[in-house]
Amino acid sequence: MEATVKMMYGDILIHESIALLQEGRRVVLAVKGSSMHPFIIGGKESVELVRPQSPLKVGDVVLAWVNGTHFAVHRIVGIEGKEVSLMGDGNTSGIEHCLTDDVAAVAEFVIAPDGKRRYLYTKKRVRFAHMWQKLLPVRRWLLAIYRRTLLKMDVII
């Protein structure tokens, strides 16, 4: 029962946030989970979302309705026509899919617990995200090192 209630409130929050985004407002949502490590720390950080203004591109971090089952904040790893492929930076396998119309927002900033905002698309972060994608074959080990050392030390990338 408790999980259902939490899910219901989460769904209401997401849908209300999408309505605000469609009005042109910015929305800040807390993220949970580890699927976007090391770029976004679930349970600690939030993302500032905006309505997509320009065509989506590989590398964008988006809030999307994926696989017709749930919302996720993940990075676009491929676009073919209207089909979008997404993968969390903290995932080592499993690509999710949606249509361009299912992308509700683009994450522009990560917000730390102290309120400090980090822009996601600086040249340095874009290069690191591109390199991180190429490291997919060894990402499992890199994430293990990250979780055991840097995450405990609150190192921000």
N, C-alpha and C positions, 0 to 999 in steps of 0.2 A: 504494500500500500504506500509506504513512504517514498519509494523510488518513483512510483506513478505520479504522486503529488509533485515531487521535485521536477520530473520531466514535464508535467503540465505547466508549472510555473516557468520553466525554462523555455518552453514553446511559446507561451504568452509573451515573455520578454523578447524573444527573437522576432516574433511577428510585429510587436509594437516598435521595436528598433528598426525593422525594415520599413514600416510606415513612416517613421521619422526620416530615414534615409531618402525615401522617395520624395519627401518634401524639401530635400536639399540640405538637411541638417547633418551634423556630424554626430556619431554615436560612439560611446566608449563601452566596450564589453569586456568583462573579465574572462580569461581563458582558463581552461583546466586541462589536465593531462600532460603528457610529455611528447605528443606527436610533433610539436614544433621546436623542440630543443635542437640546437642551442640558441636559436634566434629569438624564441618567445618562451618564457618559463611559465608553464601552466601552474595555477594556484598562487602565483606571486604577481604576475604582470597582467596588464590589460592591453587591448588593442583599440586604437581610434580608427573608426571605419568611416568611409565616405562612399557615396554613390559612384559607380564607375562613370567617369567622364569621357574617357577615350577608349579606343578598342583595347580589349584585354590582351595581355602579352605573356609569354612564358617568363616566369620569374615573379609575377605578381602574387602577393599573398591575399587571398580572398575569403570571404564568407560565402559559402555556396550550399545549396541543397544537393547533396551527393547521393548517387545511386538510388534516388527516389525514396530515401529512408530517413535521412537526418541532415542537420546542418553541421558543417565543419569549417574551421579556419585552416586552410592548407595552401601550399604554393602550387601555382600552375606549372606543370612540367611538359605540357603539350597541348596544342590547339590544332584541330583539323576541322575546318569549316565551322559548324556550330557546336562540335563536340570538344569538351574540355577535359583534360586528364589532370588530376591533382594528386599530390603526395605530400605528407607531412615531412618536414625536415628531420624530425626525430624518428621517422620510420625507416626500416631497412628493406621492406617489401610492401607490396599492396598499393596499387594505384586505384584511386577512386575516379568516378566519371560523373559528369553532369553536362548540361547544355549551357551555352552562353547566357540564355535567359534565366538559368537557375543561379547565376552569380548575383547575389544581392548587394555585395559591397566589396571594396578594396581596402585592405588595411594600409594606412599610411604611417602610423606611429605606433610604437610599443611604449607603454607607460609603466614605469617602475613603481613599486609601492610608495616611494617617497615623492611621486608625482613627476619625476623627471621623464621627459619625452625624448625618444630616439627615433629619428626618421629612418624608415626601412630601406629607402632607395638611394642612399649616398653611394657614390662610386665604389667606395671601399666595401660596403655591405653587399652591393650587387655582385661585385667580383668574388667575394667570399661565398655567397650563395651559389654562384655558378660553379666555383671550384668544389663546394660541398656536394653538389649534384654529381659531379664527375667522380667523387670519392665513394659513391654508393656501394661498390664492392667491398670496401673496408669500413664502411660507416658503423657497422655493429661494434667493432672494436674501439673506434674513436668515440662513439657515444658511451661505451662502458667506462672509458678513461674519463670522459667529461663528467659523467654522473658521480664517479667515485672521488674525483678531485676538484675540478674547477667549479662544479655546481655547489659543492659544500662551501667553497670559498667565495661564493657570490660573484664569480667572474662574469662580466657581461660582454657579449660579442656584438 
